[in-house]
Amino acid sequence: MLNGKTILITGGTGSFEKQCCREILRRFDPEKVIIFSRDELKQSEMAASPTFSSGKFRFFLGDVRDKPRLERAMHDVDYVIHAAALKQVPAAEYNPHEFIKTNINGAMNVVDAAIATGVRRVIALSIDKATAT
Ligand SMILES: NC(=O)c1ccc[n+]([C@@H]2O[C@H](COP(=O)([O-])OP(=O)(O)OC[C@H]3O[C@@H](n4cnc5c(N)ncnc54)[C@H](OP(=O)(O)O)[C@@H]3O)[C@@H](O)[C@H]2O)c1
């Protein structure tokens, strides 16, 4: 289903996302894979790696808190895999509002931007951490 398609991965430089990119390359022949994340160093290191320097990858700096930037990045995108997140539990307990801005408001921005730009489908990851207080 991803052959010839353009896929945008939010948080594309993370551990899940890089493995996801490897699997996409192994199983499909996409037109383009856009990595959307904040840190230019992680993006440039990923771009320099032989696995991701095939010409299929585009590196887009952006923050899921910024809906206009997401809309720009999603132009002509077929599928979005939303994996950008903050996930360290101690940091969440100390900085709850920052986690709400990225994990909740950011997810809403991804959905809104996908609807606004006509993305066919968004696949969103659930957090792999759960805590009880
Ligand atoms: N790894 C697993 O095995 C696994 C399993 C189940 C679920 N998950 C879930 O999958 C998600 C990703 O996990 P991960 O292990 O890949 O985490 P990770 O290695 O910490 O990667 C997180 C990614 O999100 C980006 N990011 C963070 N805040 C952002 C923002 N505001 N805007 C755009 N990008 C942002 C980070 O890049 P920048 O810092 O450069 O922006 C990075 O690329 C989490 O929700 C996690 O709970 C992971």
The ligand as an SDF file (V2000), in Angstrom:
LIG
                    3D

 48 52  0  0  0  0  0  0  0  0999 V2000
   10.1800    2.6260   20.9540 N   0  0  0  0  0  0  0  0  0  0  0  0
    9.2330    1.7010   21.1620 C   0  0  0  0  0  0  0  0  0  0  0  0
    9.5030    0.4970   21.2200 O   0  0  0  0  0  0  0  0  0  0  0  0
    7.7820    2.1200   21.3520 C   0  0  0  0  0  0  0  0  0  0  0  0
    6.8260    1.1470   21.6100 C   0  0  0  0  0  0  0  0  0  0  0  0
    5.4840    1.5220   21.7480 C   0  0  0  0  0  0  0  0  0  0  0  0
    5.1300    2.8610   21.6570 C   0  0  0  0  0  0  0  0  0  0  0  0
    6.0780    3.7820   21.4360 N   0  0  0  0  0  0  0  0  0  0  0  0
    5.6640    5.1720   21.3910 C   0  0  0  0  0  0  0  0  0  0  0  0
    6.1070    5.7440   20.1570 O   0  0  0  0  0  0  0  0  0  0  0  0
    6.4210    7.1320   20.3560 C   0  0  0  0  0  0  0  0  0  0  0  0
    7.8740    7.3610   19.9240 C   0  0  0  0  0  0  0  0  0  0  0  0
    8.7110    6.5430   20.7350 O   0  0  0  0  0  0  0  0  0  0  0  0
   10.2870    6.4750   20.5200 P   0  0  0  0  0  0  0  0  0  0  0  0
   10.7660    5.3690   21.3670 O   0  0  0  0  0  0  0  0  0  0  0  0
   10.6300    6.4820   19.0730 O   0  0  0  0  0  0  0  0  0  0  0  0
   10.7260    7.8810   21.1820 O   0  0  0  0  0  0  0  0  0  0  0  0
   12.0570    8.7140   20.9730 P   0  0  0  0  0  0  0  0  0  0  0  0
   13.1720    7.8460   20.5290 O   0  0  0  0  0  0  0  0  0  0  0  0
   12.2100    9.5560   22.1960 O   0  0  0  0  0  0  0  0  0  0  0  0
   11.6890    9.6720   19.7410 O   0  0  0  0  0  0  0  0  0  0  0  0
   10.7600   10.7050   19.8650 C   0  0  0  0  0  0  0  0  0  0  0  0
   10.7710   11.5140   18.5810 C   0  0  0  0  0  0  0  0  0  0  0  0
    9.8180   12.5760   18.7100 O   0  0  0  0  0  0  0  0  0  0  0  0
   10.4370   13.7920   18.2890 C   0  0  0  0  0  0  0  0  0  0  0  0
    9.7440   14.8810   18.9640 N   0  0  0  0  0  0  0  0  0  0  0  0
    9.6180   15.1090   20.3010 C   0  0  0  0  0  0  0  0  0  0  0  0
    8.8870   16.1970   20.5140 N   0  0  0  0  0  0  0  0  0  0  0  0
    8.5270   16.6780   19.2870 C   0  0  0  0  0  0  0  0  0  0  0  0
    7.7650   17.7970   18.8570 C   0  0  0  0  0  0  0  0  0  0  0  0
    7.2130   18.6370   19.7280 N   0  0  0  0  0  0  0  0  0  0  0  0
    7.5780   17.9770   17.5320 N   0  0  0  0  0  0  0  0  0  0  0  0
    8.1400   17.1240   16.6260 C   0  0  0  0  0  0  0  0  0  0  0  0
    8.8650   16.0550   16.9800 N   0  0  0  0  0  0  0  0  0  0  0  0
    9.0710   15.8460   18.2960 C   0  0  0  0  0  0  0  0  0  0  0  0
   11.9110   13.6210   18.6550 C   0  0  0  0  0  0  0  0  0  0  0  0
   12.7750   14.4040   17.8670 O   0  0  0  0  0  0  0  0  0  0  0  0
   13.1640   15.9060   18.2870 P   0  0  0  0  0  0  0  0  0  0  0  0
   13.5110   15.8680   19.7340 O   0  0  0  0  0  0  0  0  0  0  0  0
   14.2910   16.2490   17.3900 O   0  0  0  0  0  0  0  0  0  0  0  0
   11.9690   16.7570   17.9800 O   0  0  0  0  0  0  0  0  0  0  0  0
   12.1180   12.1510   18.2530 C   0  0  0  0  0  0  0  0  0  0  0  0
   12.3190   12.0550   16.8570 O   0  0  0  0  0  0  0  0  0  0  0  0
    6.1590    7.4090   21.8630 C   0  0  0  0  0  0  0  0  0  0  0  0
    4.8510    7.8750   22.0320 O   0  0  0  0  0  0  0  0  0  0  0  0
    6.3220    6.0260   22.4750 C   0  0  0  0  0  0  0  0  0  0  0  0
    5.6390    5.9460   23.7120 O   0  0  0  0  0  0  0  0  0  0  0  0
    7.3950    3.4480   21.2810 C   0  0  0  0  0  0  0  0  0  0  0  0
  1  2  1  0
  2  3  2  0
  2  4  1  0
  4  5  1  0
  4 48  2  0
  5  6  2  0
  6  7  1  0
  7  8  2  0
  8  9  1  0
  8 48  1  0
  9 10  1  0
  9 46  1  0
 10 11  1  0
 11 12  1  0
 11 44  1  0
 12 13  1  0
 13 14  1  0
 14 15  2  0
 14 16  1  0
 14 17  1  0
 17 18  1  0
 18 19  2  0
 18 20  1  0
 18 21  1  0
 21 22  1  0
 22 23  1  0
 23 24  1  0
 23 42  1  0
 24 25  1  0
 25 26  1  0
 25 36  1  0
 26 27  1  0
 26 35  1  0
 27 28  2  0
 28 29  1  0
 29 30  1  0
 29 35  2  0
 30 31  1  0
 30 32  2  0
 32 33  1  0
 33 34  2  0
 34 35  1  0
 36 37  1  0
 36 42  1  0
 37 38  1  0
 38 39  2  0
 38 40  1  0
 38 41  1  0
 42 43  1  0
 44 45  1  0
 44 46  1  0
 46 47  1  0
M  CHG  2   8   1  16  -1
M  END
$$$$
